[in-house]
């Protein structure tokens, strides 16, 4: 099942801290991603796809970026 990042976090009940530790970013950065205030780098997108067993894919992030192009991509990856 493919879903967007926000739905994935809601439906799986994973904490921002847990996912952040798994993909190598802070809890705060995961919360920024959830809120749409930041877009992940390609490297981080890949790690999130792996950590979510491809439930959250590159296309989800591209869709979010097209809807809200202003958030910056962090070097935090």
C-alpha positions in Angstrom: 0.0 0.0 0.0 1.4 3.4 -1.0 0.3 6.4 1.1 1.5 9.9 1.7 3.9 10.7 4.6 1.3 12.3 6.8 -1.1 9.3 6.4 1.7 6.9 7.0 2.7 8.6 10.3 -1.0 8.7 11.4 -1.9 5.2 10.4 1.2 3.4 11.7 1.5 5.3 14.9 5.2 5.7 14.5 6.7 8.5 16.4 8.7 11.3 14.9 11.6 10.4 17.2 11.6 6.8 16.1 11.4 7.5 12.4 14.0 10.3 12.7 16.4 7.9 14.5 15.9 5.3 11.8 16.5 7.7 8.9 19.2 9.8 10.6 17.5 13.1 11.2 16.0 14.8 14.3 12.5 14.5 15.6 12.1 18.2 14.9 12.9 17.7 11.2 10.4 14.8 10.9 7.8 17.2 12.4 8.7 19.8 9.9 8.2 17.3 7.1 4.8 16.3 8.5 3.7 19.9 8.6 4.9 20.5 5.1 7.4 23.2 6.2 10.3 21.3 4.7 11.0 19.0 1.8 13.5 16.2 2.1 16.6 15.8 -0.1 16.7 12.9 -2.5 19.0 11.1 -0.2 16.6 11.4 2.7 13.6 10.5 0.5 15.4 7.3 -0.3 16.0 6.5 3.4 12.3 7.3 4.3 11.1 5.0 1.4 13.3 2.2 2.8 12.2 2.8 6.4 8.6 2.7 5.4 9.0 -0.4 3.3 8.1 1.8 0.2 4.8 2.8 1.7 5.9 6.4 1.3 7.6 7.0 -2.1 9.3 9.6 -4.1 6.1 10.5 -5.9 4.5 11.5 -2.6 7.2 14.0 -1.9 7.1 15.3 -5.5 3.3 15.8 -5.2 3.8 17.7 -1.9 6.6 19.8 -3.4 4.4 20.8 -6.4 1.6 21.8 -4.1 3.9 23.8 -1.8 7.1 24.7 -3.5 8.5 27.2 -0.9 9.9 25.0 1.9 13.6 24.6 1.6 15.4 21.3 1.5 17.6 20.8 4.5 21.2 19.8 4.6 20.1 17.7 7.6 20.5 14.3 6.0 
